[in-house]
């Protein structure tokens, strides 16, 4: 269990965060320079906060009011750095066992052997870091962190330098390790997919503050602010005015477009933000009956651009008549799996009806930053 409430002032930057985590992996997600790594450094004892408190499993490791500031080696924290920080002159075995000097030779060898097996490093025992691939170096670094049996793991963008296939395998390795021995783990990343894949809980950072924290699905699909929605790739974010309150839904006017949305605690005339994720927008086949177009927020338009991602496509969609008064060349981002793109022959069929399903729309209000 981790509890943090700290403040740290640096030239041109101020960190002021509160966070808590149980036996779970929490992803701290946000843009570069938002204070993510600074938070890890404070937890690990590499940087002293100006004030506040940090407790690990109920044990205070920093408390400005009580004058407590334990050294890093006293905090029982494993820290995996972005560059791995392996000793280039030591073998795999010696790197993993580096922090085990208090154990007997036999105990040290037994613990290292177990980690060699669990991290799939057998046969590499005598190699040095320069003789290993990036993925192998990362596994050695993680094994070294785990060797001291820490009460908590701090992971500072450890996968960012790896190719996608290797990164995926190491994600699976980490999840398997944490399932076998659940402890508190904090992952710093600016990769939204990585944050979602690995975490049970996400925290969105910006400018030294926590903008939102909660279960990963809640953060992704129910952003607390327009900024969080933008950081979590909602992409379709519109400012509108509530025009009506009816049973089960609201009417919201966005420029020249009337949209039915879920109900909410908003009054007529109130300005709110309307969000819909790009994967939630549906393309309607021409052969479908259009009798429910009004109820389902059906609108006509044209695919004016597309971006191929290999397994998926992002479409840029322009509504007929420019009702959103967009300053861009398109109005909506739409994400589709590649098989759907090819099945619908979107490469040649550009004119479509789109559905902004009411239940897929999320409202934020009153409108803020």
matplotlib code that plots the C-alpha trace (Angstrom):
import matplotlib.pyplot as plt

x = [0.0, 1.3, 0.1, 1.7, 0.9, 3.9, 4.9, 8.2, 9.2, 11.8, 12.9, 9.9, 8.0, 6.0, 4.9, 1.8, 0.3, -1.7, -2.0, -2.7, -2.2, -2.9, -1.6, -2.0, -0.2, -1.0, 0.0, 1.0, 0.3, 0.8, 2.9, 6.7, 7.6, 4.4, 6.2, 5.8, 9.4, 9.8, 7.1, 8.9, 12.2, 10.5, 8.9, 12.3, 14.2, 16.3, 14.7, 13.5, 10.1, 9.8, 6.9, 4.3, 4.3, 5.0, 4.1, 4.7, 2.6, 1.8, 5.5, 6.4, 9.5, 9.2, 7.3, 8.3, 6.3, 8.1, 11.5, 11.5, 13.4, 14.7, 17.6, 16.7, 18.2, 16.0, 12.7, 12.5, 11.6, 12.7, 13.4, 13.6, 15.2, 14.5, 18.1, 18.2, 21.5, 23.2, 26.9, 28.6, 31.6, 29.5, 27.9, 24.2, 24.5, 26.6, 24.2, 21.2, 22.9, 24.5, 22.3, 22.3, 25.6, 23.8, 22.9, 25.2, 26.7, 24.3, 21.2, 22.4, 23.0, 19.6, 17.7, 19.6, 18.9, 15.2, 15.1, 17.1, 14.4, 11.4, 12.9, 13.9, 17.6, 19.0, 22.1, 23.0, 24.5, 28.0, 27.2, 27.7, 25.1, 26.8, 26.3, 22.6, 19.6, 17.5, 14.8, 17.3, 18.9, 15.5, 14.8, 18.1, 17.3, 13.9, 15.4, 18.0, 15.2, 13.1, 16.2, 16.0, 12.3, 11.1, 7.8, 7.1, 8.1, 8.7, 8.9, 10.1, 9.3, 11.2, 9.8, 10.1, 13.3, 12.1, 10.5, 6.8, 6.9, 9.5, 7.6, 4.5, 6.3, 7.8, 4.3, 3.1, 6.1, 5.5, 1.8, 2.6, 5.1, 2.7, 0.0, 2.3, 3.4, 1.0, 2.7, 2.2, 3.7, 3.8, 4.5, 5.4, 4.6, 3.5, 2.1, -1.7, -1.9, 0.8, -0.9, -4.2, -2.7, -0.7, -2.6, -5.7, -5.7, -4.6, -3.6, -3.4, -0.8, -0.2, 2.0, 2.8, -0.9, -3.1, -6.0, -7.9, -7.3, -9.4, -10.0, -8.5, -11.9, -13.4, -10.5, -10.6, -14.3, -15.4, -12.8, -13.2, -12.1, -11.5, -7.8, -8.1, -10.3, -7.7, -4.8, -6.7, -7.2, -10.9, -10.2, -13.9, -14.6, -17.1, -18.5, -22.2, -25.3, -28.0, -31.2, -33.7, -34.2, -36.4, -37.1, -33.9, -31.8, -30.7, -30.7, -27.4, -26.6, -23.1, -22.8, -25.5, -26.0, -28.6, -27.4, -29.2, -27.0, -27.5, -29.2, -27.2, -27.3, -27.3, -29.9, -31.1, -28.7, -25.7, -22.5, -21.0, -18.4, -19.6, -17.0, -17.2, -14.2, -13.3, -13.8, -17.4, -18.6, -20.4, -20.6, -24.1, -24.3, -26.3, -28.7, -29.8, -33.2, -32.8, -36.1, -34.5, -32.0, -33.2, -33.1, -29.7, -27.9, -27.4, -25.6, -24.4, -21.0, -17.8, -14.5, -12.0, -8.8, -7.5, -4.4, -3.4, -2.0, -1.6, -4.3, -6.6, -7.4, -8.3, -10.8, -11.2, -14.9, -16.6, -20.3, -22.4, -23.2, -20.4, -22.9, -20.1, -18.4, -15.1, -11.9, -10.3, -10.8, -12.9, -15.2, -14.8, -12.1, -13.3, -11.2, -12.0, -10.3, -8.6, -11.0, -14.0, -12.3, -11.7, -15.0, -16.9, -14.5, -13.9, -11.0, -13.5, -16.8, -16.4, -20.0, -21.5, -24.0, -22.4, -24.2, -23.1, -24.9, -26.4, -25.0, -21.4, -21.5, -20.0, -20.7, -18.4, -19.7, -19.8, -17.3, -13.8, -10.2]
y = [0.0, 3.4, 6.8, 10.0, 13.6, 15.8, 19.2, 20.0, 23.4, 23.6, 26.5, 27.1, 24.0, 23.0, 19.4, 19.1, 15.6, 13.2, 9.5, 6.1, 2.5, -0.9, -4.3, -3.2, -1.6, 2.1, 3.9, 7.6, 8.9, 12.3, 14.4, 14.8, 17.3, 16.9, 15.6, 11.8, 10.8, 13.5, 11.7, 8.3, 10.0, 11.4, 8.0, 6.2, 8.8, 10.1, 13.5, 15.1, 16.8, 20.2, 19.0, 16.3, 12.6, 9.2, 5.9, 2.4, -0.3, 2.0, 2.8, 6.5, 6.8, 10.6, 13.0, 16.6, 17.3, 14.5, 15.0, 11.5, 11.0, 7.4, 6.7, 5.0, 1.6, 1.8, 2.2, -1.4, 0.0, -1.5, 1.1, 0.2, 3.0, 3.9, 3.1, 0.0, 1.2, -2.2, -2.5, -3.0, -4.9, -7.4, -10.6, -11.2, -13.3, -10.6, -7.8, -9.6, -10.5, -7.1, -6.0, -9.3, -8.9, -9.6, -13.1, -16.2, -17.4, -20.3, -18.1, -15.6, -18.2, -19.8, -16.5, -15.6, -19.0, -18.7, -15.3, -16.5, -19.1, -16.8, -14.1, -16.6, -15.8, -19.3, -19.7, -16.0, -16.2, -15.2, -12.6, -8.9, -6.2, -5.3, -8.8, -8.8, -7.6, -4.7, -7.1, -9.3, -6.2, -5.2, -8.6, -8.6, -5.1, -6.3, -9.4, -7.3, -5.1, -8.1, -9.9, -7.7, -8.7, -5.0, -4.0, -1.9, -1.5, 1.8, 1.6, 4.7, 4.2, 0.9, -0.3, 3.0, 2.0, -1.4, -2.5, -3.2, -7.1, -7.2, -4.7, -6.8, -9.9, -8.0, -6.5, -10.1, -11.1, -8.2, -9.0, -12.6, -11.7, -9.3, -11.9, -14.4, -12.0, -9.1, -5.9, -2.2, -1.2, 2.4, 2.7, 6.0, 6.2, 8.6, 5.7, 5.5, 1.9, 0.8, 2.5, 0.8, -2.6, -2.9, -0.9, -1.5, 2.2, 5.3, 8.7, 11.5, 14.2, 17.6, 20.5, 18.8, 18.0, 15.0, 15.8, 12.5, 9.2, 6.0, 2.7, 2.7, 2.3, 5.2, 7.5, 6.5, 6.6, 9.2, 12.0, 14.6, 17.5, 18.5, 18.2, 14.6, 13.8, 15.1, 13.3, 10.0, 10.2, 11.0, 13.2, 14.2, 16.9, 19.6, 22.6, 22.9, 24.4, 22.4, 23.2, 20.8, 18.3, 15.3, 11.9, 9.9, 12.4, 16.0, 18.0, 19.7, 22.2, 22.1, 25.0, 24.1, 20.5, 19.2, 16.1, 13.8, 12.9, 10.9, 12.8, 14.7, 17.3, 20.2, 22.9, 24.5, 27.2, 25.7, 25.3, 21.8, 19.7, 16.7, 13.8, 10.7, 8.4, 7.7, 3.9, 4.5, 6.2, 3.8, 3.8, 2.8, 0.6, 2.0, -0.9, -0.3, 1.2, 4.9, 5.2, 5.8, 8.4, 11.1, 9.0, 7.6, 10.9, 9.9, 12.3, 12.2, 13.1, 12.0, 10.4, 13.0, 11.5, 8.3, 7.2, 3.5, 1.9, -1.6, -3.3, -0.3, 2.9, 6.4, 8.1, 11.9, 12.5, 15.7, 16.3, 17.5, 21.3, 22.0, 22.1, 22.0, 25.1, 23.3, 25.2, 21.9, 20.1, 17.5, 17.2, 13.7, 11.2, 7.6, 4.5, 1.2, -2.2, -3.0, -5.9, -3.6, -1.0, -3.6, -5.3, -2.0, -1.1, 2.4, 2.8, 3.4, 4.1, 7.6, 8.7, 7.4, 8.0, 8.0, 7.3, 9.1, 6.6, 8.4, 5.9, 6.5, 10.2, 11.5, 15.0, 17.2, 20.3, 23.1, 23.6, 24.1, 23.8]
z = [0.0, -1.0, 0.2, -1.1, -0.5, -1.4, -2.7, -4.4, -5.9, -8.6, -10.8, -13.2, -12.0, -9.0, -8.1, -5.9, -5.9, -3.8, -4.7, -3.2, -4.5, -3.1, -4.4, -8.1, -10.9, -11.2, -14.4, -14.1, -17.6, -19.1, -21.4, -21.0, -18.3, -16.3, -13.1, -13.5, -13.0, -10.3, -8.3, -8.6, -7.5, -4.4, -3.5, -4.0, -1.9, -4.7, -4.4, -1.2, -1.3, 0.3, 2.4, 2.8, 3.6, 1.9, 3.5, 2.2, 3.7, 6.6, 7.3, 6.9, 4.7, 4.4, 6.7, 6.8, 9.9, 11.9, 10.3, 8.7, 5.4, 5.0, 2.7, -0.6, 0.5, 3.6, 1.8, 0.3, -3.1, -6.4, -9.1, -12.8, -14.8, -18.4, -19.4, -17.2, -15.4, -15.7, -14.9, -18.2, -16.7, -14.8, -16.1, -16.0, -12.8, -11.1, -12.2, -10.8, -7.5, -7.0, -4.2, -2.3, -0.3, 3.0, 1.9, 2.1, -1.1, -1.3, -0.7, -3.2, -5.9, -5.2, -5.5, -8.7, -10.3, -9.6, -11.3, -14.3, -14.9, -14.2, -16.5, -19.3, -19.0, -18.8, -21.0, -20.7, -17.2, -18.2, -20.8, -20.2, -21.0, -24.3, -25.5, -24.9, -26.9, -25.6, -24.4, -22.6, -20.9, -19.8, -18.3, -16.5, -15.1, -13.9, -12.3, -10.4, -9.1, -8.0, -6.4, -3.3, -2.8, -2.6, -1.1, -4.1, -7.8, -9.5, -13.3, -15.1, -18.8, -18.9, -22.2, -24.2, -26.1, -27.2, -30.5, -30.4, -30.5, -27.7, -25.7, -25.9, -24.6, -21.7, -20.9, -20.6, -18.4, -16.0, -15.7, -15.0, -12.3, -10.6, -10.7, -9.0, -6.3, -6.0, -4.8, -5.4, -8.7, -10.2, -13.9, -15.5, -19.2, -21.9, -24.0, -23.6, -24.9, -22.5, -19.5, -20.3, -21.0, -17.8, -15.2, -13.1, -12.2, -14.1, -13.0, -15.6, -14.9, -16.3, -15.0, -11.7, -10.8, -10.9, -13.3, -12.7, -11.0, -11.0, -12.7, -16.2, -18.0, -16.0, -16.9, -20.6, -21.1, -18.5, -18.6, -15.9, -18.0, -21.6, -21.1, -19.8, -22.8, -25.1, -23.4, -23.5, -27.3, -27.3, -30.3, -31.0, -28.4, -29.1, -27.1, -27.1, -25.4, -23.8, -25.7, -24.1, -21.3, -22.1, -20.7, -21.0, -22.9, -23.5, -26.6, -27.2, -30.0, -31.4, -33.9, -36.4, -35.3, -32.9, -31.0, -28.6, -25.6, -22.4, -19.6, -17.1, -14.3, -16.8, -17.4, -20.6, -21.8, -20.0, -21.9, -21.8, -23.6, -25.6, -26.2, -28.3, -28.8, -32.5, -32.1, -31.0, -34.2, -36.4, -40.2, -41.5, -44.5, -47.4, -47.3, -43.7, -43.0, -42.1, -40.3, -36.9, -38.1, -35.8, -32.7, -33.4, -34.4, -38.0, -40.2, -43.8, -45.0, -46.8, -45.9, -46.9, -45.5, -43.9, -42.0, -42.1, -38.9, -40.2, -38.1, -38.1, -39.9, -38.8, -41.1, -41.4, -41.9, -43.2, -42.5, -45.4, -45.2, -42.6, -39.7, -37.1, -38.7, -38.3, -39.2, -40.2, -43.4, -41.6, -38.6, -37.0, -36.3, -36.8, -35.9, -37.6, -37.5, -40.8, -41.6, -41.3, -43.5, -46.3, -45.9, -46.4, -49.3, -47.8, -50.1, -53.0, -51.1, -49.6, -48.9, -45.7, -43.0, -39.5, -36.2, -33.0, -30.7, -27.7, -25.1, -26.5, -25.9, -22.7, -21.3, -19.3, -17.7, -17.0, -19.8, -18.5, -19.6]

ax = plt.figure().add_subplot(projection="3d")
ax.plot(x, y, z, "-o")
ax.set_aspect("equal")
plt.show()
